[in-house]
Amino acid sequence: MPVIDISAIVMAVTFVVIALFTIPTLLQIRKTAIASREILARIENEMKPVLQTLQESLTDLKAITEEASGKIGGVGLFMEELGHASRSMHRVNSVVGTATGLMTKTSLWMTGAKVAWKVAVNQILKKRR
C-alpha cells in the first residue's frame, strides 16, 4: 500500500472519530440553548410583577419624600418660633429675677428699718425713765 492510501485511510478514520465526538457535543449545546431560552422566558415572566411592584414602591416613596420635604419648611418655622418663645421666656425670667432681687433687698431694708426704729424707740424710752 502506498503512503497516500495509508494517509487517506488515517484521515478518513480521524474524520469519523471527530464526527462521532462532535455530533453529541453539538446536540448537547442545542439542548442547553433551548433550556436557557426557557429559563430566560420564565425569569422574564416572573420579574414583570416584581418590577411593577418596585415601580409602584418607588412612586410611593417619591410622593412621601415630596410630602416630607414640604413639611420641613413648617418644622423650620416651628423651631424658629420656639427659639423666639425661648428668648422671651429668658427675658421674663430675667425681669422676674431682678424684681425678686429688688423685693429681697427692700425686705431687708424694711426689716433693718423696723429693727432700727425699735432700737431707737427703746433708747428714747430708756432715757425718759
The first five atom37 places (N, CA, C, CB, O) and aatype in JSON, in Angstrom:
{
  "aatype": [12, 14, 19, 9, 3, 9, 15, 0, 9, 19, 12, 0, 19, 16, 13, 19, 19, 9, 0, 10, 13, 16, 9, 14, 16, 10, 10, 5, 9, 1, 11, 16, 0, 9, 0, 15, 1, 6, 9, 10, 0, 1, 9, 6, 2, 6, 12, 11, 14, 19, 10, 5, 16, 10, 5, 6, 15, 10, 16, 3, 10, 11, 0, 9, 16, 6, 6, 0, 15, 7, 11, 9, 7, 7, 19, 7, 10, 13, 12, 6, 6, 10, 7, 8, 0, 15, 1, 15, 12, 8, 1, 19, 2, 15, 19, 19, 7, 16, 0, 16, 7, 10, 12, 16, 11, 16, 15, 10, 17, 12, 16, 7, 0, 11, 19, 0, 17, 11, 19, 0, 19, 2, 5, 9, 10, 11, 11, 1, 1],
  "atom_mask": [
    [1, 1, 1, 1, 1],
    [1, 1, 1, 1, 1],
    [1, 1, 1, 1, 1],
    [1, 1, 1, 1, 1],
    [1, 1, 1, 1, 1],
    [1, 1, 1, 1, 1],
    [1, 1, 1, 1, 1],
    [1, 1, 1, 1, 1],
    [1, 1, 1, 1, 1],
    [1, 1, 1, 1, 1],
    [1, 1, 1, 1, 1],
    [1, 1, 1, 1, 1],
    [1, 1, 1, 1, 1],
    [1, 1, 1, 1, 1],
    [1, 1, 1, 1, 1],
    [1, 1, 1, 1, 1],
    [1, 1, 1, 1, 1],
    [1, 1, 1, 1, 1],
    [1, 1, 1, 1, 1],
    [1, 1, 1, 1, 1],
    [1, 1, 1, 1, 1],
    [1, 1, 1, 1, 1],
    [1, 1, 1, 1, 1],
    [1, 1, 1, 1, 1],
    [1, 1, 1, 1, 1],
    [1, 1, 1, 1, 1],
    [1, 1, 1, 1, 1],
    [1, 1, 1, 1, 1],
    [1, 1, 1, 1, 1],
    [1, 1, 1, 1, 1],
    [1, 1, 1, 1, 1],
    [1, 1, 1, 1, 1],
    [1, 1, 1, 1, 1],
    [1, 1, 1, 1, 1],
    [1, 1, 1, 1, 1],
    [1, 1, 1, 1, 1],
    [1, 1, 1, 1, 1],
    [1, 1, 1, 1, 1],
    [1, 1, 1, 1, 1],
    [1, 1, 1, 1, 1],
    [1, 1, 1, 1, 1],
    [1, 1, 1, 1, 1],
    [1, 1, 1, 1, 1],
    [1, 1, 1, 1, 1],
    [1, 1, 1, 1, 1],
    [1, 1, 1, 1, 1],
    [1, 1, 1, 1, 1],
    [1, 1, 1, 1, 1],
    [1, 1, 1, 1, 1],
    [1, 1, 1, 1, 1],
    [1, 1, 1, 1, 1],
    [1, 1, 1, 1, 1],
    [1, 1, 1, 1, 1],
    [1, 1, 1, 1, 1],
    [1, 1, 1, 1, 1],
    [1, 1, 1, 1, 1],
    [1, 1, 1, 1, 1],
    [1, 1, 1, 1, 1],
    [1, 1, 1, 1, 1],
    [1, 1, 1, 1, 1],
    [1, 1, 1, 1, 1],
    [1, 1, 1, 1, 1],
    [1, 1, 1, 1, 1],
    [1, 1, 1, 1, 1],
    [1, 1, 1, 1, 1],
    [1, 1, 1, 1, 1],
    [1, 1, 1, 1, 1],
    [1, 1, 1, 1, 1],
    [1, 1, 1, 1, 1],
    [1, 1, 1, 0, 1],
    [1, 1, 1, 1, 1],
    [1, 1, 1, 1, 1],
    [1, 1, 1, 0, 1],
    [1, 1, 1, 0, 1],
    [1, 1, 1, 1, 1],
    [1, 1, 1, 0, 1],
    [1, 1, 1, 1, 1],
    [1, 1, 1, 1, 1],
    [1, 1, 1, 1, 1],
    [1, 1, 1, 1, 1],
    [1, 1, 1, 1, 1],
    [1, 1, 1, 1, 1],
    [1, 1, 1, 0, 1],
    [1, 1, 1, 1, 1],
    [1, 1, 1, 1, 1],
    [1, 1, 1, 1, 1],
    [1, 1, 1, 1, 1],
    [1, 1, 1, 1, 1],
    [1, 1, 1, 1, 1],
    [1, 1, 1, 1, 1],
    [1, 1, 1, 1, 1],
    [1, 1, 1, 1, 1],
    [1, 1, 1, 1, 1],
    [1, 1, 1, 1, 1],
    [1, 1, 1, 1, 1],
    [1, 1, 1, 1, 1],
    [1, 1, 1, 0, 1],
    [1, 1, 1, 1, 1],
    [1, 1, 1, 1, 1],
    [1, 1, 1, 1, 1],
    [1, 1, 1, 0, 1],
    [1, 1, 1, 1, 1],
    [1, 1, 1, 1, 1],
    [1, 1, 1, 1, 1],
    [1, 1, 1, 1, 1],
    [1, 1, 1, 1, 1],
    [1, 1, 1, 1, 1],
    [1, 1, 1, 1, 1],
    [1, 1, 1, 1, 1],
    [1, 1, 1, 1, 1],
    [1, 1, 1, 1, 1],
    [1, 1, 1, 0, 1],
    [1, 1, 1, 1, 1],
    [1, 1, 1, 1, 1],
    [1, 1, 1, 1, 1],
    [1, 1, 1, 1, 1],
    [1, 1, 1, 1, 1],
    [1, 1, 1, 1, 1],
    [1, 1, 1, 1, 1],
    [1, 1, 1, 1, 1],
    [1, 1, 1, 1, 1],
    [1, 1, 1, 1, 1],
    [1, 1, 1, 1, 1],
    [1, 1, 1, 1, 1],
    [1, 1, 1, 1, 1],
    [1, 1, 1, 1, 1],
    [1, 1, 1, 1, 1],
    [1, 1, 1, 1, 1],
    [1, 1, 1, 1, 1]
  ],
  "atom_positions": [
    [[0.81, -1.17, 0.0], [0.0, 0.0, 0.0], [0.87, 1.25, 0.0], [-0.93, -0.01, 1.18], [1.82, 1.4, 0.76]],
    [[0.48, 2.08, -0.86], [1.3, 3.29, -0.92], [0.99, 4.23, 0.26], [1.08, 4.03, -2.25], [-0.03, 4.08, 0.93]],
    [[1.84, 5.15, 0.47], [1.74, 6.08, 1.6], [0.5, 6.95, 1.46], [3.0, 6.97, 1.69], [-0.1, 7.31, 2.47]],
    [[0.12, 7.28, 0.28], [-1.05, 8.14, 0.06], [-2.31, 7.41, 0.5], [-1.16, 8.56, -1.41], [-3.2, 8.02, 1.1]],
    [[-2.4, 6.13, 0.22], [-3.58, 5.37, 0.63], [-3.67, 5.29, 2.16], [-3.54, 3.95, 0.02], [-4.74, 5.43, 2.75]],
    [[-2.53, 5.07, 2.77], [-2.49, 4.99, 4.23], [-2.9, 6.35, 4.82], [-1.08, 4.58, 4.73], [-3.66, 6.41, 5.79]],
    [[-2.4, 7.4, 4.24], [-2.73, 8.75, 4.72], [-4.22, 9.03, 4.56], [-1.91, 9.82, 3.96], [-4.85, 9.63, 5.43]],
    [[-4.79, 8.59, 3.43], [-6.22, 8.79, 3.19], [-7.05, 8.01, 4.2], [-6.59, 8.39, 1.76], [-8.06, 8.51, 4.67]],
    [[-6.65, 6.81, 4.52], [-7.37, 5.99, 5.5], [-7.28, 6.63, 6.89], [-6.82, 4.54, 5.52], [-8.27, 6.69, 7.61]],
    [[-6.1, 7.1, 7.27], [-5.91, 7.74, 8.57], [-6.77, 8.99, 8.66], [-4.41, 8.1, 8.81], [-7.39, 9.26, 9.69]],
    [[-6.82, 9.76, 7.57], [-7.64, 10.97, 7.54], [-9.12, 10.62, 7.64], [-7.36, 11.77, 6.26], [-9.87, 11.32, 8.33]],
    [[-9.56, 9.57, 6.96], [-10.96, 9.17, 7.0], [-11.34, 8.7, 8.41], [-11.23, 8.05, 5.97], [-12.41, 9.05, 8.91]],
    [[-10.48, 7.93, 9.03], [-10.74, 7.45, 10.39], [-10.77, 8.63, 11.36], [-9.66, 6.41, 10.83], [-11.62, 8.69, 12.24]],
    [[-9.86, 9.56, 11.19], [-9.82, 10.75, 12.05], [-11.09, 11.57, 11.87], [-8.58, 11.62, 11.72], [-11.66, 12.03, 12.85]],
    [[-11.54, 11.74, 10.64], [-12.77, 12.48, 10.38], [-13.97, 11.81, 11.04], [-13.0, 12.6, 8.87], [-14.82, 12.49, 11.61]],
    [[-14.04, 10.48, 10.97], [-15.15, 9.74, 11.58], [-15.11, 9.89, 13.1], [-15.1, 8.24, 11.18], [-16.15, 10.08, 13.73]],
    [[-13.92, 9.82, 13.7], [-13.78, 9.96, 15.16], [-14.2, 11.36, 15.58], [-12.32, 9.67, 15.61], [-14.92, 11.54, 16.56]],
    [[-13.74, 12.35, 14.83], [-14.11, 13.74, 15.16], [-15.63, 13.91, 15.03], [-13.38, 14.76, 14.22], [-16.24, 14.53, 15.89]],
    [[-16.22, 13.38, 13.99], [-17.67, 13.48, 13.8], [-18.41, 12.79, 14.94], [-18.08, 12.86, 12.46], [-19.42, 13.31, 15.42]],
    [[-17.92, 11.61, 15.38], [-18.57, 10.89, 16.47], [-18.56, 11.69, 17.78], [-17.89, 9.54, 16.68], [-19.52, 11.63, 18.54]],
    [[-17.49, 12.43, 18.04], [-17.43, 13.25, 19.26], [-18.12, 14.6, 19.09], [-15.98, 13.46, 19.66], [-18.65, 15.14, 20.06]],
    [[-18.11, 15.14, 17.91], [-18.67, 16.47, 17.67], [-20.19, 16.45, 17.65], [-18.15, 17.04, 16.35], [-20.82, 17.36, 18.19]],
    [[-20.8, 15.45, 17.05], [-22.26, 15.39, 16.93], [-22.94, 15.37, 18.3], [-22.67, 14.16, 16.12], [-23.85, 16.18, 18.51]],
    [[-22.56, 14.51, 19.26], [-23.2, 14.56, 20.58], [-22.97, 15.9, 21.29], [-22.68, 13.42, 21.45], [-23.84, 16.41, 22.0]],
    [[-21.78, 16.46, 21.1], [-21.49, 17.76, 21.72], [-22.39, 18.84, 21.17], [-20.01, 18.15, 21.51], [-22.93, 19.65, 21.92]],
    [[-22.57, 18.86, 19.85], [-23.46, 19.85, 19.23], [-24.91, 19.63, 19.67], [-23.36, 19.77, 17.69], [-25.63, 20.61, 19.88]],
    [[-25.34, 18.39, 19.81], [-26.7, 18.12, 20.28], [-26.88, 18.61, 21.73], [-27.01, 16.62, 20.19], [-27.92, 19.16, 22.07]],
    [[-25.87, 18.41, 22.56], [-25.94, 18.88, 23.95], [-25.95, 20.41, 24.01], [-24.77, 18.32, 24.76], [-26.66, 21.0, 24.83]],
    [[-25.18, 21.05, 23.16], [-25.17, 22.52, 23.11], [-26.54, 23.03, 22.69], [-24.08, 23.05, 22.13], [-27.01, 24.04, 23.22]],
    [[-27.18, 22.34, 21.75], [-28.52, 22.73, 21.3], [-29.53, 22.59, 22.45], [-28.98, 21.87, 20.08], [-30.35, 23.48, 22.65]],
    [[-29.47, 21.49, 23.21], [-30.38, 21.29, 24.34], [-30.14, 22.38, 25.41], [-30.18, 19.87, 24.95], [-31.09, 22.9, 26.0]],
    [[-28.9, 22.69, 25.63], [-28.56, 23.73, 26.62], [-29.11, 25.08, 26.19], [-27.04, 23.81, 26.83], [-29.61, 25.84, 27.02]],
    [[-29.01, 25.4, 24.91], [-29.53, 26.66, 24.4], [-31.05, 26.72, 24.55], [-29.14, 26.86, 22.93], [-31.6, 27.76, 24.93]],
    [[-31.73, 25.62, 24.26], [-33.2, 25.58, 24.41], [-33.58, 25.75, 25.88], [-33.78, 24.23, 23.86], [-34.52, 26.49, 26.2]],
    [[-32.86, 25.08, 26.79], [-33.14, 25.2, 28.23], [-32.87, 26.63, 28.71], [-32.29, 24.19, 29.03], [-33.61, 27.16, 29.54]],
    [[-31.82, 27.23, 28.18], [-31.5, 28.62, 28.55], [-32.61, 29.57, 28.12], [-30.16, 29.06, 27.94], [-32.99, 30.47, 28.87]],
    [[-33.13, 29.37, 26.91], [-34.24, 30.22, 26.44], [-35.45, 30.06, 27.33], [-34.6, 29.88, 24.99], [-36.11, 31.04, 27.67]],
    [[-35.76, 28.83, 27.72], [-36.92, 28.58, 28.58], [-36.74, 29.25, 29.95], [-37.15, 27.06, 28.76], [-37.66, 29.87, 30.48]],
    [[-35.56, 29.11, 30.49], [-35.29, 29.73, 31.8], [-35.38, 31.25, 31.7], [-33.89, 29.31, 32.33], [-35.96, 31.89, 32.57]],
    [[-34.81, 31.82, 30.65], [-34.88, 33.28, 30.49], [-36.32, 33.76, 30.32], [-34.05, 33.72, 29.28], [-36.69, 34.8, 30.85]],
    [[-37.14, 32.99, 29.58], [-38.55, 33.36, 29.42], [-39.28, 33.27, 30.76], [-39.23, 32.44, 28.38], [-40.09, 34.14, 31.07]],
    [[-39.0, 32.24, 31.55], [-39.63, 32.09, 32.85], [-39.2, 33.21, 33.8], [-39.3, 30.72, 33.46], [-40.02, 33.77, 34.53]],
    [[-37.92, 33.52, 33.79], [-37.41, 34.62, 34.64], [-38.04, 35.94, 34.24], [-35.87, 34.72, 34.55], [-38.42, 36.74, 35.1]],
    [[-38.17, 36.16, 32.93], [-38.79, 37.4, 32.46], [-40.24, 37.5, 32.93], [-38.73, 37.49, 30.93], [-40.68, 38.56, 33.37]],
    [[-40.98, 36.4, 32.84], [-42.38, 36.39, 33.29], [-42.49, 36.6, 34.8], [-43.06, 35.07, 32.91], [-43.41, 37.27, 35.26]],
    [[-41.56, 36.04, 35.55], [-41.59, 36.21, 37.0], [-41.11, 37.6, 37.42], [-40.73, 35.15, 37.67], [-41.54, 38.11, 38.45]],
    [[-40.25, 38.21, 36.64], [-39.7, 39.51, 37.0], [-40.66, 40.66, 36.69], [-38.39, 39.73, 36.28], [-40.56, 41.73, 37.3]],
    [[-41.58, 40.47, 35.76], [-42.51, 41.54, 35.41], [-43.32, 42.02, 36.61], [-43.44, 41.08, 34.31], [-43.37, 43.23, 36.83]],
    [[-43.95, 41.13, 37.41], [-44.69, 41.62, 38.58], [-43.77, 42.26, 39.62], [-45.46, 40.47, 39.23], [-44.14, 43.24, 40.27]],
    [[-42.57, 41.7, 39.78], [-41.63, 42.27, 40.75], [-41.23, 43.68, 40.33], [-40.37, 41.37, 40.89], [-41.18, 44.59, 41.15]],
    [[-40.95, 43.84, 39.07], [-40.57, 45.16, 38.57], [-41.74, 46.14, 38.67], [-40.09, 45.06, 37.12], [-41.53, 47.32, 38.96]],
    [[-42.95, 45.67, 38.44], [-44.13, 46.53, 38.57], [-44.3, 46.97, 40.02], [-45.41, 45.78, 38.08], [-44.56, 48.15, 40.29]],
    [[-44.14, 46.04, 40.95], [-44.24, 46.37, 42.38], [-43.15, 47.35, 42.78], [-44.14, 45.09, 43.23], [-43.39, 48.28, 43.54]],
    [[-41.95, 47.13, 42.27], [-40.84, 48.05, 42.55], [-41.14, 49.43, 42.01], [-39.54, 47.51, 41.96], [-40.85, 50.43, 42.67]],
    [[-41.69, 49.52, 40.83], [-42.07, 50.8, 40.22], [-43.09, 51.52, 41.09], [-42.63, 50.58, 38.8], [-42.97, 52.72, 41.34]],
    [[-44.11, 50.78, 41.56], [-45.14, 51.38, 42.43], [-44.54, 51.84, 43.75], [-46.27, 50.37, 42.69], [-44.89, 52.9, 44.26]],
    [[-43.62, 51.04, 44.31], [-42.98, 51.42, 45.57], [-42.15, 52.68, 45.4], [-42.1, 50.27, 46.09], [-42.15, 53.55, 46.27]],
    [[-41.45, 52.78, 44.29], [-40.64, 53.97, 44.04], [-41.52, 55.2, 43.85], [-39.76, 53.76, 42.81], [-41.17, 56.29, 44.29]],
    [[-42.67, 55.02, 43.21], [-43.61, 56.13, 43.05], [-44.13, 56.58, 44.41], [-44.78, 55.72, 42.13], [-44.21, 57.78, 44.69]],
    [[-44.5, 55.62, 45.26], [-44.98, 55.95, 46.61], [-43.88, 56.64, 47.42], [-45.46, 54.68, 47.34], [-44.14, 57.61, 48.13]],
    [[-42.66, 56.13, 47.31], [-41.54, 56.72, 48.03], [-41.28, 58.15, 47.58], [-40.29, 55.88, 47.85], [-40.96, 59.02, 48.38]],
    [[-41.42, 58.38, 46.28], [-41.24, 59.73, 45.75], [-42.31, 60.67, 46.32], [-41.28, 59.72, 44.2], [-42.01, 61.8, 46.7]],
    [[-43.55, 60.2, 46.37], [-44.64, 61.02, 46.92], [-44.4, 61.32, 48.39], [-46.0, 60.32, 46.73], [-44.61, 62.45, 48.84]],
    [[-43.97, 60.32, 49.15], [-43.69, 60.51, 50.57], [-42.55, 61.5, 50.76], [-43.36, 59.17, 51.25], [-42.6, 62.36, 51.64]],
    [[-41.52, 61.38, 49.94], [-40.38, 62.28, 50.04], [-40.79, 63.71, 49.73], [-39.26, 61.84, 49.08], [-40.38, 64.64, 50.42]],
    [[-41.61, 63.89, 48.71], [-42.08, 65.24, 48.37], [-42.93, 65.81, 49.5], [-42.88, 65.22, 47.06], [-42.81, 66.99, 49.82]],
    [[-43.78, 64.98, 50.1], [-44.62, 65.45, 51.21], [-43.76, 65.81, 52.42], [-45.65, 64.36, 51.59], [-44.0, 66.82, 53.08]],
    [[-42.75, 64.99, 52.69], [-41.86, 65.27, 53.83], [-41.07, 66.54, 53.6], [-40.91, 64.09, 54.07], [-40.86, 67.32, 54.53]],
    [[-40.62, 66.77, 52.37], [-39.86, 67.99, 52.1], [-40.75, 69.22, 52.24], [-39.24, 67.94, 50.69], [-40.27, 70.29, 52.6]],
    [[-42.05, 69.07, 51.95], [-42.98, 70.18, 52.16], [-43.18, 70.48, 53.64], [0.0, 0.0, 0.0], [-43.39, 71.63, 54.02]],
    [[-43.11, 69.45, 54.47], [-43.3, 69.63, 55.91], [-42.06, 70.19, 56.59], [-43.67, 68.3, 56.56], [-42.15, 70.77, 57.67]],
    [[-40.9, 70.04, 55.96], [-39.66, 70.51, 56.57], [-39.7, 72.02, 56.77], [-38.45, 70.11, 55.71], [-39.18, 72.53, 57.76]],
    [[-40.3, 72.73, 55.82], [-40.42, 74.18, 55.97], [-41.24, 74.54, 57.2], [0.0, 0.0, 0.0], [-40.9, 75.47, 57.93]],
    [[-42.32, 73.79, 57.44], [-43.14, 74.02, 58.63], [-42.38, 73.73, 59.9], [0.0, 0.0, 0.0], [-42.53, 74.45, 60.89]],
    [[-41.57, 72.68, 59.89], [-40.77, 72.35, 61.07], [-39.75, 73.45, 61.33], [-40.07, 70.98, 60.88], [-39.51, 73.81, 62.48]],
    [[-39.16, 73.98, 60.27], [-38.19, 75.07, 60.43], [-38.86, 76.29, 61.04], [0.0, 0.0, 0.0], [-38.29, 76.93, 61.93]],
    [[-40.05, 76.63, 60.57], [-40.79, 77.77, 61.11], [-41.13, 77.52, 62.57], [-42.08, 78.04, 60.29], [-41.0, 78.43, 63.4]],
    [[-41.56, 76.31, 62.89], [-41.88, 75.96, 64.29], [-40.65, 76.13, 65.18], [-42.41, 74.51, 64.38], [-40.74, 76.69, 66.27]],
    [[-39.51, 75.64, 64.71], [-38.29, 75.75, 65.52], [-37.88, 77.21, 65.69], [-37.14, 74.95, 64.86], [-37.4, 77.59, 66.76]],
    [[-38.07, 78.02, 64.67], [-37.75, 79.44, 64.77], [-38.65, 80.11, 65.8], [-37.9, 80.13, 63.4], [-38.17, 80.9, 66.62]],
    [[-39.94, 79.82, 65.76], [-40.87, 80.4, 66.73], [-40.59, 79.89, 68.14], [-42.32, 80.07, 66.34], [-40.73, 80.63, 69.11]],
    [[-40.18, 78.64, 68.24], [-39.81, 78.1, 69.54], [-38.6, 78.84, 70.1], [-39.51, 76.59, 69.43], [-38.51, 79.08, 71.3]],
    [[-37.66, 79.19, 69.23], [-36.5, 79.98, 69.65], [-36.92, 81.35, 70.14], [0.0, 0.0, 0.0], [-36.41, 81.83, 71.16]],
    [[-37.86, 81.99, 69.42], [-38.36, 83.3, 69.86], [-39.04, 83.19, 71.22], [-39.35, 83.89, 68.83], [-38.82, 84.02, 72.1]],
    [[-39.85, 82.15, 71.4], [-40.53, 81.95, 72.68], [-39.52, 81.73, 73.8], [-41.51, 80.76, 72.61], [-39.68, 82.23, 74.91]],
    [[-38.48, 80.99, 73.5], [-37.43, 80.73, 74.49], [-36.73, 82.02, 74.9], [-36.41, 79.72, 73.95], [-36.46, 82.25, 76.08]],
    [[-36.43, 82.87, 73.91], [-35.79, 84.15, 74.24], [-36.72, 85.03, 75.07], [-35.38, 84.9, 72.94], [-36.28, 85.71, 76.0]],
    [[-38.02, 85.02, 74.73], [-38.99, 85.81, 75.5], [-39.07, 85.29, 76.94], [-40.38, 85.75, 74.83], [-39.12, 86.09, 77.88]],
    [[-39.09, 83.97, 77.1], [-39.13, 83.4, 78.45], [-37.88, 83.77, 79.23], [-39.29, 81.87, 78.38], [-37.94, 84.01, 80.43]],
    [[-36.75, 83.82, 78.55], [-35.5, 84.2, 79.21], [-35.58, 85.64, 79.7], [-34.3, 84.03, 78.27], [-35.15, 85.95, 80.81]],
    [[-36.13, 86.52, 78.86], [-36.28, 87.92, 79.26], [-37.22, 88.04, 80.46], [-36.81, 88.77, 78.09], [-36.91, 88.76, 81.41]],
    [[-38.36, 87.34, 80.42], [-39.3, 87.37, 81.54], [-38.62, 86.85, 82.79], [-40.57, 86.53, 81.23], [-38.78, 87.43, 83.87]],
    [[-37.86, 85.77, 82.66], [-37.15, 85.21, 83.8], [-36.16, 86.23, 84.36], [-36.42, 83.93, 83.39], [-36.02, 86.35, 85.58]],
    [[-35.48, 86.95, 83.49], [-34.53, 87.97, 83.95], [-35.26, 89.07, 84.71], [-33.75, 88.57, 82.76], [-34.8, 89.51, 85.76]],
    [[-36.39, 89.52, 84.17], [-37.16, 90.59, 84.83], [-37.67, 90.11, 86.18], [-38.35, 91.04, 83.94], [-37.57, 90.83, 87.17]],
    [[-38.21, 88.88, 86.23], [-38.71, 88.34, 87.49], [-37.56, 88.19, 88.49], [-39.41, 86.99, 87.27], [-37.73, 88.48, 89.67]],
    [[-36.41, 87.74, 88.02], [-35.24, 87.62, 88.9], [-34.82, 88.96, 89.45], [0.0, 0.0, 0.0], [-34.51, 89.08, 90.64]],
    [[-34.8, 89.98, 88.59], [-34.45, 91.33, 89.05], [-35.46, 91.85, 90.06], [-34.35, 92.3, 87.85], [-35.09, 92.41, 91.09]],
    [[-36.75, 91.65, 89.76], [-37.8, 92.1, 90.68], [-37.69, 91.37, 92.02], [-39.19, 91.89, 90.07], [-37.86, 91.98, 93.07]],
    [[-37.43, 90.09, 91.97], [-37.28, 89.33, 93.21], [-36.09, 89.84, 94.01], [-37.12, 87.82, 92.91], [-36.16, 89.97, 95.23]],
    [[-35.01, 90.11, 93.31], [-33.83, 90.66, 93.99], [-34.14, 91.99, 94.64], [0.0, 0.0, 0.0], [-33.73, 92.24, 95.77]],
    [[-34.86, 92.86, 93.93], [-35.22, 94.16, 94.5], [-36.13, 94.0, 95.7], [-35.9, 95.04, 93.44], [-35.98, 94.69, 96.71]],
    [[-37.1, 93.07, 95.59], [-38.01, 92.85, 96.72], [-37.25, 92.3, 97.91], [-39.14, 91.9, 96.33], [-37.54, 92.67, 99.05]],
    [[-36.29, 91.43, 97.68], [-35.49, 90.89, 98.77], [-34.7, 91.99, 99.44], [-34.56, 89.78, 98.26], [-34.64, 92.08, 100.66]],
    [[-34.07, 92.84, 98.61], [-33.3, 93.96, 99.18], [-34.22, 94.92, 99.92], [-32.53, 94.7, 98.07], [-33.87, 95.4, 101.0]],
    [[-35.4, 95.2, 99.36], [-36.36, 96.09, 100.01], [-36.81, 95.48, 101.32], [-37.56, 96.36, 99.1], [-36.94, 96.18, 102.33]],
    [[-37.06, 94.17, 101.32], [-37.49, 93.49, 102.54], [-36.4, 93.57, 103.6], [-37.84, 92.02, 102.25], [-36.68, 93.79, 104.77]],
    [[-35.15, 93.4, 103.18], [-34.05, 93.52, 104.13], [-33.96, 94.94, 104.68], [-32.72, 93.13, 103.46], [-33.73, 95.13, 105.88]],
    [[-34.14, 95.93, 103.81], [-34.1, 97.33, 104.27], [-35.25, 97.6, 105.24], [-34.17, 98.31, 103.06], [-35.08, 98.27, 106.25]],
    [[-36.42, 97.06, 104.9], [-37.58, 97.27, 105.77], [-37.35, 96.61, 107.13], [-38.86, 96.72, 105.12], [-37.67, 97.19, 108.17]],
    [[-36.82, 95.42, 107.12], [-36.53, 94.73, 108.38], [-35.49, 95.52, 109.18], [-36.02, 93.28, 108.11], [-35.63, 95.7, 110.38]],
    [[-34.47, 95.97, 108.48], [-33.45, 96.79, 109.15], [-34.04, 98.07, 109.71], [0.0, 0.0, 0.0], [-33.71, 98.47, 110.82]],
    [[-34.92, 98.72, 108.93], [-35.55, 99.96, 109.39], [-36.43, 99.69, 110.6], [-36.38, 100.6, 108.27], [-36.42, 100.48, 111.54]],
    [[-37.18, 98.6, 110.62], [-38.05, 98.25, 111.75], [-37.2, 98.02, 113.01], [-38.89, 96.99, 111.44], [-37.51, 98.53, 114.08]],
    [[-36.13, 97.24, 112.83], [-35.25, 96.96, 113.97], [-34.63, 98.26, 114.47], [-34.15, 95.94, 113.58], [-34.57, 98.5, 115.68]],
    [[-34.18, 99.09, 113.55], [-33.57, 100.38, 113.96], [-34.6, 101.25, 114.66], [-32.99, 101.13, 112.73], [-34.28, 101.89, 115.65]],
    [[-35.82, 101.28, 114.17], [-36.9, 102.06, 114.79], [-37.17, 101.57, 116.2], [-38.19, 101.99, 113.95], [-37.31, 102.36, 117.13]],
    [[-37.24, 100.22, 116.36], [-37.5, 99.65, 117.68], [-36.35, 99.98, 118.64], [-37.69, 98.12, 117.59], [-36.57, 100.33, 119.8]],
    [[-35.13, 99.86, 118.13], [-33.97, 100.17, 118.98], [-34.01, 101.64, 119.37], [-32.64, 99.83, 118.24], [-33.78, 102.0, 120.53]],
    [[-34.31, 102.5, 118.39], [-34.36, 103.94, 118.68], [-35.47, 104.24, 119.67], [-34.58, 104.75, 117.39], [-35.25, 105.02, 120.6]],
    [[-36.64, 103.65, 119.52], [-37.76, 103.87, 120.43], [-37.38, 103.36, 121.82], [-39.06, 103.16, 119.92], [-37.64, 104.02, 122.82]],
    [[-36.77, 102.18, 121.88], [-36.34, 101.64, 123.18], [-35.31, 102.54, 123.84], [-35.76, 100.22, 123.01], [-35.34, 102.74, 125.05]],
    [[-34.4, 103.09, 123.06], [-33.39, 104.0, 123.62], [-34.05, 105.27, 124.16], [-32.34, 104.37, 122.55], [-33.69, 105.76, 125.23]],
    [[-34.99, 105.78, 123.41], [-35.68, 107.01, 123.86], [-36.47, 106.72, 125.13], [-36.63, 107.58, 122.73], [-36.46, 107.52, 126.06]],
    [[-37.16, 105.6, 125.18], [-37.94, 105.22, 126.34], [-37.06, 105.0, 127.57], [-38.75, 103.96, 126.04], [-37.44, 105.34, 128.69]],
    [[-35.89, 104.44, 127.36], [-34.96, 104.22, 128.47], [-34.45, 105.55, 129.02], [-33.77, 103.36, 128.02], [-34.27, 105.69, 130.23]],
    [[-34.23, 106.51, 128.16], [-33.74, 107.8, 128.6], [-34.82, 108.54, 129.36], [-33.27, 108.62, 127.42], [-34.48, 109.28, 130.29]],
    [[-36.07, 108.4, 129.04], [-37.15, 109.06, 129.73], [-37.4, 108.43, 131.11], [-38.42, 109.01, 128.89], [-37.98, 109.1, 131.95]],
    [[-37.05, 107.34, 131.35], [-37.33, 106.7, 132.63], [-36.32, 107.04, 133.61], [-37.41, 105.26, 132.5], [-36.4, 106.59, 134.75]]
  ]
}
